Amino acid sequence: MAGTGTSAPRQRAKGLSREVIVDACLQLADEAGGSALTFRRIGQLLGADPTALYRHFKDKDELLLALADRLIGDALRDFEPGPSWRDTIKDLVVRGRRAYLAHPQVAALAAVRVTRQESEMQFIETMLSTLRQAGFGRDDAVRIYRACADFMLAWTGFGAALKSLGEKSEADNRAWAEAYAQAPADRFPNAAASAAAMPGISDEENFAFALDLLLDGIEARLPG
């Protein structure tokens, strides 16, 4: 039995790759939070000595960049351009946010990083080429890309924070509605009258509405 106990970790360590390690990190972060992403904990999950991880990632920062690029790759999986530039950009932004929020603990750590890796390059190239084909000049396309990317990341951070709150988020919504419903109508007539309607707007509905506003503004800047 002792021999079996020592040979299993060695067998698994031989099968280590960047993809296997990234898979383990996503699982670990989902189950135990971003703070659990240490080489020691990752090694335990994989049944490998932590030093074996350094053959694939020089440090934790390089690992986080790989995690971020994996999520961008998830966003691009099975992606096909839409019938219009607007549909394509909208789909990319929605896909990016969805992929990050599938692993909110990782998103909180890595969503704002510049990975400089394949998936990120592909994501940027797709957005820029879509905007250029729509008729935007090079400089405008870059600025619009940055606006869309920052919009996506901001809403990703917002969504990740709400997910981390769990039931507290719903409690905050109820408390917010109750507080504004009791606001003096003579001083805050619009806030008091809107108190019942505000909590009825879901985060997903609000994201979709805000994204349409952004795209409306972009469309208005199309060269005539």
C-alpha positions, -999 to +999 in steps of 0.1 A: +000+000+000+029+024+008+043+019-027+009+027-043+006+059-022+039+072-035+036+062-071+002+079-078+015+115-073+045+107-095+022+094-122+000+124-121+030+148-120+043+133-152+010+142-169+012+179-158+007+205-185-003+241-186-038+231-196-041+206-167-028+231-142-052+258-155-081+234-152-071+226-116-068+263-108-103+271-121-117+242-100-098+253-069-109+289-072-145+280-077-145+257-047-122+276-023-119+312-035-091+331-052-069+331-021-066+293-025-045+297-056-012+290-042+013+265-057+011+244-026-027+241-028-026+235-066+000+208-061-021+191-035-051+191-058-030+176-087-011+152-065+021+168-075+050+185-057+045+223-059+080+226-075+067+207-105+044+236-113+074+259-118+083+239-149+052+254-165+047+288-148+076+308-134+054+325-108+018+331-097+015+361-119+022+342-150-004+316-139-030+343-134-024+356-170-029+321-183-062+318-163-074+351-178-065+340-213-083+307-208-115+326-199-112+348-230-107+316-250-139+302-234-157+333-246-146+327-282-155+291-283-179+284-312-180+321-319-193+331-353-196+368-365-232+381-365-251+395-395-240+431-386-211+447-369-234+457-340-245+421-335-209+409-336-197+434-310-226+428-288-221+391-289-184+394-280-191+417-251-218+393-238-196+363-243-167+379-225-187+389-194-204+355-193-171+336-195-156+356-167-186+353-144-186+316-149-155+318-126-161+350-105-132+343-081-108+342-110-124+372-127-118+392-095-081+385-098-074+384-135-101+401-155-082+434-157-049+419-167-034+422-202-025+386-210-006+392-243-015+356-252-033+339-281-070+342-270-067+378-260-050+387-293-078+369-312-105+387-292-089+421-299-083+414-336-119+402-341-133+434-325-110+457-344-115+441-377-153+442-372-152+479-364-129+486-394-152+467-417-182+487-404-165+519-416-147+533-386-112+547-390-083+530-373-081+555-344-118+554-338-119+516-340-092+515-312-111+539-290-143+521-295-127+488-288-113+502-255-147+515-246-163+482-252-136+462-234-137+485-204-175+484-203-173+446-203-147+444-176-165+470-154-197+450-156-177+418-150-163+432-118-197+444-107-212+410-114-184+392-097-188+413-066-226+406-065-220+369-068-196+370-039-222+387-018-247+359-024-279+363-003-266+396+011-271+411-024-308+403-023-310+416+013-294+449+001-320+452-027-349+447-002-334+472+022-328+497-005-364+495-017-378+498+018-356+528+026-366+547-006-403+538-002-401+556+032-384+587+018-404+619+023-423+624-009-423+661-006-385+662-007-378+632-029-409+628-050-393+609-079-371+586-057-401+577-035-424+571-065-398+548-082-389+528-051-411+499-061-399+497-097-362+498-091-357+464-075-377+448-103-349+455-128-325+425-128-288+429-132-289+410-165-317+433-178-297+464-167-265+451-184-284+445-216-300+479-215-266+496-208-249+477-236-276+488-260-271+524-249-233+520-256-239+505-290-264+533-299-237+558-291-212+539-312-236+536-341-243+574-340-206+580-346-204+559-378-190+580-407-217+593-429 
